[in-house]
Amino acid sequence: MIEQHIAAYREEATELLTELETSLLDLEETPDDKELISRVFRAMHTIKGSGAMFGFDEIAAFTHEVETVFDLVRNGKMVVTKELLDLTLKSRDHISALLDDSAGYGKADKSLGDEIIAALRLLSQSSASADNKAAPPAPPEPQVKTKGESMQTWRIRFEPNRELLLCGSNPVSLLGELRSLGSCKVTAHFNNVPPLDTLVAEHCYLYWDIILTTSRGEAAIKDVFIFVEDDCRISIKLIDDPGKAEDGDNYRRLGEILVDRGDVSPDTLQSVLQQQKPLGEMLVASGTVSEAKIQSALAEQQHVKNIRQERAAPDAAASIRVPAERLDQLVNLVGEMVTVQARLTQVASQHRDSAFVAIAEEVERLTNELRDTALNIRMLPIGSTFSKFKRLVRDLSQELGKEIEMETFGADTELDKTVIEKLNDPLVHIIRNSIDHGIEKPDKRLAAGKPATGTIRLGAEHAGDSVLITIYDDGGGINRDNIRKKAVELGLVSPTADLSDQEIYGYIFAPGFSMAAKVTSVSGRGVGMDVVKRGIEGLRGTIMVDSSLGKGTTITLKIPLTLAIIESLLVKIGESHFVLPLAAIEECVELSREDIKASHGRNVANVRGRLTPYICLRDQFAISGDRPDIEQIVIVAVQNTRIGFVVDFVVGEHQTVIKPLGVLYQDIKGISGATILGDGSVALILSPGDLSKMAETAEHEKLQSSIPTKGLVCSL
């Protein structure tokens, strides 16, 4: 059981560290934002408290030092500076290293933690000294003690869930923390304790009423319960405030307190008041409330005669944490159901039984809803990835001596979690490339009439069943002549080749291609953009580069929403079925024998006055049999060009559940996966981009060797 809680803490701490980093970077832009300061403090307080609870003593001790400094910031005794943020970000990284160390991944540098703590203490001391020097000593004031000055009184009801002890929490420790905040009276309630024969030793049956007088305020009380608030019901109410009008020494009567607490209804109170006995005695005698509750209310009445405050109880947040593996299993099962549903629909159409068809249609409707729901569960806002890159831009710009701001938009755009995970590395390389090669240094920017601070804009937006991710920088842009010259030097292109801008920009994604003058820790080895290309193609996505020399560069990634189930077009060649992603398909046209003769041996078709190259898939895959008199050309958009794929028949749209290929078939070019059809047969999922490149390579080899290569012509 404890291992599960330790694993849950590691997961929670990782999420809190991500939130902490985001909050710190936001705080750098708005250092006076009280909410951000409180968010940073709460994140560290939770990491510390939960860490101490589950045996992460080193993390708890280190985080306590950072929390102490931010407590000074929260109380206005210290200001947010760049030095403080740098140290806190280093602290965040050190806590992450300690977490990894505890799990057996790597070794944390303990001396680095000591250096950070020493620097934080020195910073807080110097800040306190500066404040003392800045403020002239005030003249001594008469020491008059004002009754209840700046002290507020709170009523707290703490009702833990019975399973709280199983999570490693200790209510007694929480009550001790409350006592450390000020004058405190605690009343325990035992009325929920069951008979001994049914009592479970690991369960918590008690709950407590606490009357607390403190100058620390609401935030300090909430911090005590911050890492158990989901496992209990907590009511906090301000019952005495020196800033509000008071009625002398008189406080509310016993009945009013009980009604206010919800322990007795107004009607019941009025009914009991009809009797001529002391109220507390009458309520106990009538069985309305327990004697412990009467004693607790009397304690409150006595305690708050000179102090008061009021606060409504917050609603406890509830959440369910589900392992990602279970979501993956759910999506896999839904995929199997989609396949079975397709088979059911096919069998129903063959039997032509109206009742059977109606059932199949109902199953299809429910399956579609279940599919959409399951896929939506795995959807996450891409902003969770965007937030990571603010730290990258901040650190790398400082390393390179540049001033760069990062802007984001569309952070709430949702993508499948698997897609988001695989997007991280390509985006890192693109942003690093923009910082290193794109954004100029401040002096060069000023000389070019630009502001000294460069801008990187990262955003996302939906486009049908895909997401467009845009990375823009206002740097120097891409010099197409230099790119072409480098490509010629590397033998990637002929010096006389006539290339478009997009074709020239495409060479920056070639393996080993780099424009860096020397190898540095950031760039120069020619592997970054190659990783981008392979990563995006692995997601069945596309890349487009648009650049203006001296003004900047925009890189647009088009990524499918999910990798599990896609809408596709089912085609047939001979007895074999193939699948093409529907998102890339523009149209389907017929190809007759006359059209083939009119092209004079070139694989091009005239589509409404526009010549479109095509690939004959029957020849490409060496499928035997006679070609039909009229074939179909499926025209697909590949890297901003149109290319056709000739098939025998277009069957129609199809919901494709993607199945990975086995180890022996993973490296087959032109095939990205497979799917199971309704009749149980397997259809291969084609990769239009790879097929286009294969045909282009074959055409190039044919021209070089002047040896005809049957059926492999891609473009004019």
C-alpha angles and dihedrals in degrees: 000000000000090000089059091052092048090052090047090051092052090051093046092046091052090053091047091050089053090050090046092054092048092049093049092051090048089047090057088063095043107024093172096057104123093194092056091048090051091047091054091048093048093049092053092042091054093047090050097045097045091042092056089046095056100038101267090132096156092054091046093050094047094045090050090063092052091044090053091058093048090048086063089050091049091052093049095249094115134032128227110255135173090251091054092049091048091053093045092051089050088049090053090053091048092052088051089051090050090052091051090046091054089053093049097255110128129322124278118227103238092189089060089058091052090051092051092049091049091049092049092050091048090049093050091047093049090048091052091048091049091051091051092050094045095053116063114227111271119231113261113269126210111269099240114162110219115208112249092353111178090343120126129190124221134191112216127186112193114193111172121201111251091248094056093104090054088062091059096254121140115208091197090062090051091051088050090054090052091051090054090060096065145292107351139181118192126194120188123210120213102175093105094057107114127217114289094252091060098036117117110211094212094055127091112225099168129091131186143218114210128190108197130184112194143145092217096087135214098311094061091052092048090049090060090061098032097113097040100040092106091054100052146034111251125186118188120181132175107229102167131032124172089211092066130072114273134201097230114255094336118105128183119297123258094258092050091053092050092048091047090052092050093240092122133019122240091242093053090047092053090048093053092044089065086075120083100233132099108286097238092049092047094050093050092045091051091052091236095126135005124255089246090061091050090051091048092051091048090051089054092048092053095043099051102047091107101024133051147171142153135218134162118236115254120236111252112245115234126200139162121222113208123186113246090234091065091053090050090050090049092052091048091052091048088052090054089049091053089054093049090046090054090052091048091052091050093050091046092053091051094052093046091209108153093210091048091048091050091053091048091051091050091049089049091053093049092045091053091051092047091048093051092046094049092048092047090054089061092048116110130181109259088225087085086069096039092058091061092061095059088072091047092052092045096050098039094047089053091049092052096042094245133133111227134166122198122215126188136192135178093033090152092060106121128225135171109277091236091056091048091052092051092046094063099082097044091049092048091054094046093050093045088050091050092051095045103037103017112044114062126218116269096258093052092047092051091048089052091052094255128126113268091241116073125212132225114189119197120184147150137209137174120257110180110294091346138068124230113216114194126198112187131177128182093217132119097299128222120304102220092196092057091047091051092047091051091047090053090049090053092048093244095126140018116256089234097047117126105227134177122227091258092052091050093047088050091069092070085073093055116115112265094011114139135153093197114123092216139010113262136168087268106043148339104098097091097233104102102078091037087060088050092054095047092045095051093044088050086059090050087247134134136226128217125185124201120177139171116199110246094006107066148267134268122200116191123196120196109203130178115244094236140011096208108068125011137181109245146165117250115215134177133218114182105315094333127097126212134184129220122192107256095214092069097045117102103177147327124236136177124257115203131187088255091056091053092051092048091058091062096225097317118117096234131116130204105235109184092325095317121109111230122186117223141192121222103225092195089063093037093058095032093238111176125223138072122303115239118248091247118035131182128243114208105202114210133185109237119177093334093311130101120236130169132221115207115219135166097239139002106223097186143250118335138185103234121205103202116229119188119238121247123262093264092055103038095099097050107125119229095026119091100176145313140256137201117240127216093264091053096255122130124244121194118230110229125219106217093194094054093045090051092051092047091053092046091051092049091049091050091050090048092053092047095050097031087224113133115244110201118234099353109109119131112170146001 
